[in-house]
Every structure is written in structure tokens, then in C-alpha cells.
């Protein structure tokens, strides 16, 4: 059987979790407390930015993950309208969460890893396809940003 020239699916870039009122109150409390401390220190612009940051965090958290068209091609990976050629990527990893998640680590020190949920394909098939173009990070995958996102309720 011939190797596929591309794999394509539609999936959210992250797994969304419901955030209840308790989460919102916690964010309001933390940002309000930090804003009050900054205001007491007469750092009014910083206090205002802290409160606005809390509001922005809550508003952003209410957005649901919109599906994204993901295409793995022979030349690179397409996330919606953005294409990343394999030369821009360091390695890939497939993480097992509630659903399998593809992580693509950029060579740029200023870019976070790209993540997307794997749908309609066996993760082994995705691993085999990407293995032709990128090395797989089998150990020591830094998922600290994923843990931080999960801790604050973003993925």
C-alpha cells in the first residue's frame, strides 16, 4: 500500500474545559488583590493594567475552541491559513491526554509549541507520517506550558 501524501483533519487546537463560577471568582480575587497592592504602592497604571488583564483573561477563557483545519503535507504542516515548513520545526511529540494531542516544537526561541488534537487518524499513523520529515521527541518533552494552561483552565 502506498504511503499517503497528506493527512488532514479538523480539530480544536486544544481540549476545552468548562470553567465554573468558582474559577471566575478566583481570578477576580487574585487580580483584584494584586491590583489593590499595586494601587496602595501608588502604581496606579500597573494596578489598572492588572485589573484589565484579569477581565481580559476571563473574557478569553469564555471562548470555545474553534475547529481548525490541520493538514500534514510532504512540505510542512498547515494550521488553517498558516503553513510551517519542516525546516522551521525542531521535533514533534504525540501526547496522550483525554484525546491524543500533536505537539510541534518550533526552532524559534520566541514561539510556543503548536498543539492540536488528533482526530480521524490513529496517532500511530500520524507518528509514522511525521517520522519521515521530523525527529520524534520521545523523552524530555517540556510540557510546562501545557501544565500551566491546564492549571489556569485554558486547556
N, C-alpha and C positions, 0 to 999 in steps of 0.2 A: 504494500500500500504506500502511495506517495505521501511525502511529508506535506502538511498544509503550508500554504504561502502566507496565511494570516489567520489570526484568531480574533474574533470580535464579539463583544457583548455589551450590554447596557447595565450599569450598576451604579449605586451611590459611591462616592469617594470614601465614605466612612459608614460605620454602623451607628445609627442614631438611637439614643436612649431617651425615654421620657424624663423630663426634669419636673419635679413637683414644686409645690409652693415652698416647701422647706428649703430647697436649693436656692430659689429666688431670694428668700429671706436671709439666707446665709450670705449670699453675695452682697445684698443690700447692707447687711450688718458689717461685713468686713470692709467694704468700700466706704461706707459711712463713717466707721471708726477711723480708718486711715485718713479720710478727708477731714474729720474733726481734729485729729492730731496735727495735720498739716496746717489747718486754719489757726489752731492755738499757737503754732510756731510762726504765725504771720506769713505763711507761704500760701496766700490766697489763690494765685493762679494754679499752683500744684494741687491744692485742695479741690478746686473746681474741676480740674482735669481728672482727678481720681474719681469723683462722683460721676462725671460724664462717662468715664471708662467703665464704671460699673453698670450704668444704664445701657451703654453700647454692648457690653458683654451679655446682659440679659436679653436684649433685643435680638442679637445674633444667635443666641442659644435657642431661641424660639423657632428659627428657620429649620425646616426639614431638609434633609439631604436630597438634593435633586439628582435624578439619574444622569449619568454621564456615559457617552459612547466611548468605549475603550477598544482600541484596535492594536494588536501586536502584529507588526509587519516585519519584513526582512530588513528594512532600513532603520526602523525605530519603533517607538511607541507613541500612539496618538491618544490624548485625553481630550475629547471634544474637539476644539479647533487648534489645540496646542500639540505640536509634534516634538518629541525628544529623540534625537538620533542616538544610537547606542554609544557613540563616542562621548556624549555628554553624561553618560551614566556610569557609575562605578561598579555596581553589582545589583543583584536582586535577591529577594528572600520571599518565601511564602510562609506567612504566619497563620497558625491555627487559632482562631478565636471562635465566636459563635458561628461565624462563617469564615471560610478561608480568605485571607487578605494578601494581596500582592503588594510588596514594598519595593520600590525602585529608588536606590540611593544615588543622588546626583554627585558629580565630581566637584561641583561648585561648593565652596565652603559657606556660601551665603544662602543656600537653598535647602529647605527641609526635604526629607524623603517624600516621594509621591506614593500615596497609598490608594488602593481601590479594592473593593470587594470582588471576588471572582465568582461569576455566575455563568451557568450553562456549560461550563467546562470542568473537567476533573482537574484539580490542582496539579496532578502529575503530568497531565497533558500540557498545561501552561509551563511547568518547570522544564519539560523536555524541549518545548519550542524555544523558550528564552535561553536555555543552556547552549544553543548553537551560537548565540550572539553576545551573551554576558556571563561572567562568572557568578556562581551562586554563593551567597554568604551563608555558609552552613552553621557557623558559630559566631558568637560575639556580635550579634546584630543589636545595635543600640536602639532600643525601643523606649528610651526615656521620654521622648516627646509623646509617644503613644500613651504611656502610663500617665503622664501629666494631663493629656487631653481627657483620658478616662476619669481621672481624679476630679477634674473640674466639670465633667459631664458633657464633653464635646464629642466623644467617640466611644 
